[in-house]
């Protein structure tokens, strides 16, 4: 088994998930069987109880596991089916170790972070890496592990220590570390700064891990002088510094990685039985990315929800719409509308917001009301649903969105004025949901 550990520096949310998914895609295109593990250093057992504003939308796996949305990226990019144990959290590890301690498995020893927690992490990774995730049920050959958070975080320390030990257990030819860092470009000078990356790599080395590849994220393509500077100060060859700038589509990332010789590097570094050139799978990927960028016709969809300040809150809806639009050669224009802004109370408090929200809704080609909980914002959703029905706009209600469509129809067309869901009014005379 070959292990590729993806760590991140400078800031969180830098794109480790997309980098990890893209690396997996490239290796899969070379004919290798790939699995993925996401480590989240938070103490929650899983992502099921989070507000969407914490880490974005919860991704639900086939086995019912409620996990980080990065696992959704892995499944989409790699065309695999993961399990709840492919998401490791601090909470899961500590719960596992405490259960063993209560059971007496440590024979009365003092249970400590090192070696007991770190050993549990290594054991979990080795066991889960062997679980088949493809339809052919064969054991994977490569496991891509993404360590969430930022190097230097207190909560991530036990995991970094676990992998410091693990690199020797797995042997050098079977373990590789990729460090994703940020190269900011302040508007005042317009100069791309390498100091944050230098500091981040120094912190990683101080914890006992040396990056084999440094993936630099930036807003614009990075200049060669910057690459050479990072190479010199971070103690790696220039070809071990990879640049990924902001692109119009995340599906362009595997192509950027492949163009910078990552296949050749992995072949030598991990002694992989592959050709230097990618297969037809990556060629199809290239065609898809190019097609995405050349789309001219636009389809605008209004998404009327409660958590519209962060697009990751409705990641699965966005991805489904994006893929559907691509299939029929349309560019998706997804307009996020806060449902509370469509309500009469907003017109009184802030008429500008109210009219802007309604302007967006009126110009949309279609309206989608996603799932949600609680009564806040439901009146606005009902208004949007009523508009879609009366103006004959294409409409899709998902979960709560569909339930509210039933409520709206009962109130408007059947004249059941108090029709409602028992979730919002347990005593309603017309409980249509």
Secondary structure, DSSP 8 states (H G I E B T S, - for coil): -EEEEEEE-SSSSSSHHHHHHHHHHHHHHTT--EEEEEEE-SSSSSGGG--HHHHS--EE-TT--EE-THHHHHHHHHT----GGGEEEHHHHHHHHHHHHHHTTTTT----IIIIIHHHHHHHHHHHHTS--STT----SEEEEEE-S-TT-TTTHHHHHHHHHHHHHH-GGGEEEEEEEE--B-TTT--B--HHHHHHHHHHHHTT---SEEEEEESS---HHHHHHHHHHTTS-GGGEEEEE--S-GGGHHHHHHHTTHHHHHHHHTT-S--SS--HHHHHHHHHHHHHHT---EEEEEEEES-TTSGGGGHHHHHHHHHHHHHTT-EEEEEEEEGGGGSHHHHHH-HHHHHHHHHHHHH-SEEEE----SSTTHHHHHHHHHHHHHTT-EEEE-THHHHHHHHHHHHHTS--TT-B-TTT-TT-SSB--
